[in-house]
Amino acid sequence: MNSITFRAHSAEMGLRFEVTFTSPFYPRDQKLSTAPFFYVDVRVIPISTRVFWNGVREDVCRTG
């Protein structure tokens, strides 16, 4: 099986979202490996700790 997962979070809503797309793939199994479908797993997870964004110190600067 091959899969890819996307993750995002919303501090405002206090949630983390995960979506995983999985396609079936088994070596030497042409029928299953070329099937026109994939699995989608969706997870919504409460964030147990609050997320706070801190500013950068004034003496820190970006170069380049």
N, C-alpha and C positions, 0 to 999 in steps of 0.2 A: 504494500500500500504506500502511496505517496501522499503527503499532506503538506499544507501550509497553514499557519495560524496567524491571525491578525489580532492585536490587542490594543485596547484604548481605555482610557479612564476619564471620568468626569468628576472633578473635585466638587463641582456645584451640586451634582446629583448624589455624590457619595458612592459611585458604582464603578466597577471595572467590567469591561466587555471583552469577551473572547469569541472569535469565530474561527473554526477550523474546517477547511475544505479538504476532503480526502477522496482520492480516486483509486480504484482498485488496480493493482498491477502485480501480477505474479509471473515470473519468468517462465517461458514455454507454455503459457496458458493464453493463447491468442483470443479465445472467445471471451474470457473474463476481462482481460487487459484492455480490450477495445470496446467494452460495454459503454453505451452512451448515458452514463449516470455517474454521480459522485455523491458522497455523504457530506452533510453540513451539520456540524455540532455548534450550538450557540450556548454560551454560558454568560450569565449575569451574576457578578459576585459583589457583595457589599464590601466597601473599603473599610477595614477595621480601624485604621488610623487616619486622622485628618491630614490632608496634603497642604502644605504651606509653601509658597514661593518666596524666596528671599532675594532681595536686590543684591547687586554686585557692589563691592566696596568702591569708593570713589578713586582710590589709588590704583585700581586694576584697569588696564586698558588693553584693547585688542590691537594687535599689530599684524600687518600682512595684507 
